[in-house]
Amino acid sequence: MNALLQQDVQNFINDHLIDDIPKLALGGPYFDTIDTKIILEQIISKKKCQKKLPSWFNTASILYPPKLHIEQTSSEITAAFKSSLVNGSSLVDLTGGFGVDALYFARVVDKVTHCEINTELSAMVQHNFTLLKQPNISCLAVNGLKYLETLDVKTDIIYLDPARRSDTQKRVFRLEDCTPNILDHMDVLVDKAHRVMIKTAPLLDISLGIKQLRFVSSVYVVAVNNEVKELLWLLDPNYSDHPKIHAVNLSESGNWQQLTDWPIAQDAPSICPIQNYLYEPLACVLKAGIHDHIALELGLDKLHPHTHLYTSKQLLSFPGHSFKVEQITTYNKKGFESLKINSANVKLRNAPDSAETLRKKFKFKDGGDCYLFFTTDQTGKGCIIKTRKIESASP
């Protein structure tokens, strides 16, 4: 670690951030004190942090783990949001990793304990926390679950982000396939903390997760720029009501939109022909399963029971993207030719083809101001809807 911190090595890393890594590898060795492979690993990982972790990227002499750790860690945007959900005097991060979440938790909690079983990574993170001027974090190179057994007093919050890689490095998402398998440790988690927060992959089924985790008070479906990144599960052993479901859309500008636990609707939206305006729900709204509830509340109609697009005669404010309908035609070559366009953005909902297949079949380019929805209408037939996006109505 000391060799990496030498100023000439740090200068080399910063001077070659945009260089081709294979070419750099062929040009080494560059220093007698450190292996070229280690230096290149620092360059690769630092480059990955430029947008995802700008506080780390812009701080001199930060040390970086292999890129897999960077890929698996939270972004600063999602870490900042997580920190808005916690309070108290103590938090234990059982699966500390690169420490992004721990850093943001430490800004709102008096004392944070960062547990990381990898001793080298733990030392690296402690070094980085010093540079990032966050003194209220203790880094322990221990198994987090073993550390819990030593606690005599309950901590306010336990946080876990189980590793979603199998022994063969295959991606997994089911709770029982992650490491640690938290389902085997639920009793100790709720015994040692007043509240527990768990981060999981967005692929995990929400209904199944609520059933397996038992003590769920809230679920947050967290998206960044309309791409779902993670699910957050808040557990409270004293909570006995229906879990609240939150759909959250964060943006890189710092703005965010949250929709919370819409009442479970007894009825479904009416199935109607396409009207003047078309609405596409945010990805987090779809994952949270509250799209029909919102449509009912707003008085929107739906295109088809399995087509999660909504329509109205008058333009309404909607948690998603809004479009002005210009033309509706049949889902075939003749119908497409009637649109008289050479380029368009493709939107697929309840449609049999991929975007690439459609562009090849109908011979048009991607992009432009036109948005084409290839979907199924109220009669069950395929259709193409030509639209223009209403930017001011987008979240």
N, C-alpha and C positions, 0 to 999 in steps of 0.2 A: 504493500500500500504506500509506503514511504517513497518508493521509486517513482510511482505514478504521480506523486505530488511535486516532484522536482519541476522547477519552472520551465526548463527547456522541453520536458516531456509534455507539460500542459500547453505550452505554445505550439508544439507539433500537433497535438490533438485539435486545437482550435484552428490552426492554419490549414488543416486537411479535411474539414467537415464536409466539403462539397466534392471531394476527390473520389475517384473510382476505387473502391476497396480492393478488388482483385489486383489492380495495377500497383497499389500501395504494398500489397502483400508480396508481390514479385520484387519490389525494390529494396526490401529490408535485408539485414537488420539495420535499424536506425540508431539504436542505443545499446551500449554494452551492459547497462544495468537492468534492462527489462526486456522481456520477450516481445517481439513484434506483434504476435497474436493477441497479447493482452492490450496493447495500445490500440490495435484495430477494433477490438471489442469495445473499448471506451468510445471510439469514434462512432461506431454503429449505434450504440445505445444512446449516446448524447444526441445524435441526429434525430432519433425517434422522440426525444423529449422537447424538441423545439416548439411544437404546437401543443402537445399534450401536457407538458410540464414546464411552462416558461420560467417559473420561479427557480427551478433547478438549472435549466439551460442557461439562464442569465446570471447565475452566481458562480464566481470563479472558484476553481479547485474542487468542484463537486465530483464525487466518484460514482461510477455507474456499474451496475451488475450486468450480466449477460442480457441480451435483448429480450429473452423470454420473460424475465421479471418485469421489464418495461411494458411489454405487450399485455401482461396480466394485471398490471396495477391500475387503479382508478386514475382518471384524468383530474386535473385541478378543478375543472368545472363541476364534475360530479362529487368530488371530495368536499368542495365548498358547500354544495347542497346538503350533503349528509351531515355536515357540522351544524346546519340550521335545525336539525331534528333532535339534537342532544343538548343536555345541560347537566349540571351537577358538579361534584368536586372530584370525582375519580372515574376513570375509564380504562379498561384493559383491552388492548388490541391483541387477540390471541394468535392472529396469523399476520404479523406485522408487515412482512415483505419489504418493499422499498420505502414504506413509511409515508406515502402521500396522504392517506386518510388520517393517520396518526397526527401528522403536522396540523391539519385543519381542525381535528378534534381538540388539539392542545390550545387552539385559539379561543375556545369557548368552555373548556373544562379545566379545572385547576391543575389536575395531575393526570398524565397519561402514561401508561406502562405499555411499551412496545415489545412484544414477545416474538422472537424469530429464532427458530432452531438452527438455522445456518449461521455459524459463528462468524464467518467472513462477511456475510451480508449484514449481520447485526452490527459489526464494528464499522462497516462502511456507512450505514444509516446513522449511527451515532455521530460520526464525523460530519455528515451532511447536516444534521440538525444543528450542530454548533455553528456551521457557516450560515445557516438559514435563521440563526438567532431565535431558536425556540428551546429555551432551557428547561421547560417543565415536562419534558419527556424522558423517561428512564428506559433505556434499551437493555433488554435481558436476552442473552443467547440461550433460550430455554424452550422446551416444548410448552406451548401455552396452556394446554389442558393439564399438564403436570403442575405447572405453576398455580393454576386455580386451586388445586388441592391443598396448597400451603396457605391460602388466605383464611385468616381467622374472622375477618369482618367482610360483609358484603360490599362489593364495589357498586357504584351507581349504575354503570353500564358495561356490558361486555360486547365487543364487536368482533365478528368473524367474517372472513372472506375465504372460504374453503377453496383449495386449489382445484381447478377444473381440468386436470390432465391425468390420464391413467398412467400406469407404470410404463406403458409403451409410448407415452406422450400423445396419445389420442385424446381429442377434446371430449369431455363428458359434461353433463349438466344436471343429471338426477342427483338429489341430495345424497342418496346411498352410494353413489359412485365417486363423490368428491372426497378430498382429503383435507381435514379429517371428516369422517362420516358423522355429522353432528347429530343424526338421529340416535346414535348410540350414546350420546352424552347430554341429552336434553335435561335430565334430572340435575346433573351437576351445574349446568349453565344457569338454570332458574334458581338453584339453591345459592349460588355465589354472586348473583347480581339482582338488582331491583328491576332492570330492564335489559333486554338483549337485542342487538341489531345484527342481522345477517344479510350479506350481499350474495346474490346468486346470479346465474346466467339468465338472460331474458327468455330463453326457451322453456324454462321450467313452468309447468302448468300451475296457475295460481290456485285453482280449487284443490289440486293435489297437495300443493305446498301448505295450504291452510290446514288441511286434514293431518298431514304428517307432523307439522310443527306444533300443533295443539294450542299454544298460548298466543296466537297471533292477534294483535290489536289493530295493526295497520299494515298495508302493503303499498309500497310506492313503486309504480312503473316509471322509471326514469329514462327519458330520451334526451339526446343532444341534437339540436337541429333536425328534429323529426326522425331520428334513428334511435330505437330503443337500445340502451346500453346495459342496463342492469335492473334487477328487482331488489328492493330493500324490504326486509321483513322485520317489523318491530314486535317483540314478544314481551308480554307482561303477564306473569302468573296470576295476577289479581283481576285481569280483564275477562269478562264473561259475555260481553255483547257481541253482535255481528262485527267482524273485522271491517274496518274502513278501507276502501280501495281508492288510491290516489293516482291520477294520471298527471305526470309532470313533464313539461317540455322545456328544456334549458336551451339557451343560445349562447354563442361565444361572446356576444356583447354583454352578457351578464343578466339579461332579462330572462324571466321565466314565467310560465303559465301553469297553474295547477287547477285541476278539477277533482273534486273530492266526493266520493261515495254518493253518487246520485241514487235516489230511492229506487229500489228494484221495481220495475214496471210490471204491472199485471197484464198489460196489453202490448202488442207489437205495433210499430208504425204502419200506417196504411200503405198498401202496395199500389202505386199509381204510375201513370205514364210520365215520361220525362217532361219537366216544365222549363221555365226560363233560366233557372239557376241550378247548378250541380254542386254538391258538397262532398269532399273527401276528408274523412276524419284523420286526425293526427295518429301517428303510429302508436303512441302511448295510450290513446283513447281506445284503439282497437284491441291492444293487448290487455288492457284493463277490463274489456268486455262491457263498457258503458256507452257504446255508440248508439244503440237503439234507445236507451234511456234518455240520452241527451236529445235525440231527434224527437222523441215524444214531447219532451219538455218545451222544445222550440216550435213544435207544430209542423215538423218536416214530414214529407212522405218518403217512402223507400222505393227503389227501383225493382227489387226482387228480394225474396226472403234470404237468399244467399249472396246477394250483391250488396256489399256494404257501402253503397253510395246513396245520397239523399238529394231531394229536389224540392223546389218551391217556386211559386210565381213571383214573389217579392224577395229581394235580397235581404238576407239575415246575417247577423254576426254569428260565426260558427267556429268551434275549436278545431280548425283544420284549414284546408285550402278551399277557396270558393272560385267557381268558374261560371262565365256567361255562356249559355248554350247557343251555338250559332246554327248548327245543322245536325240532323239525325238521319242515318242511312243504314242500309243492310250490311251485315258482316260478310262481305264477299268482294271480289275484285270490281264488279260493276258498281257496287255501292261506294267503294273507296275512290274510284275514278270520278264519281260525281262530286267529290269534295274539291277537286282541282288544286291539289297541294303537292309540293315537292319535298317538304320537310316538316316534321312535327315531333313533339315530345309524346312518348307512348305511355299510357296509363292502362294497366290491366286489372280488371276486377271480375271474377267469376267468368274467365275466358280460357279457352283451351290452348292458346298459342303463347309462345314467349315473344318478347319484344324483338329479339333478333330475327325470329322466324317471320314475323309480320313485316319487318323492314325488307327482308329478302323477297317475300311473297308479293308485296304491293309496290316494291321498288321506290322507297322514299328514304330520305336522310333523317338523322336524328337532330333535334334542336329547333330553334325558331320560337315564334310567339304562339304558335298553335299547339293545343293539347288535345290529343285524340284518346278518348276512352273506348277501349274494346271491352265490351261487357255483355251482360244478359239483361234484357228488359223485363217489364211486368208480365209479358206473355210467355216468357221462357225462351224467347228467340234471341240470337246474337245480334248485336247492333254496334255501330260506330257512332260516337258522339263527338262532334267537332266543337271545341270550346276555346275560350280565351281566359287566362287566369286573371283574377281580380286581386291585384297585389295588395291593395289597401285592406282587404278583408282577411288576409292571411295573418296568422299569429306571429 
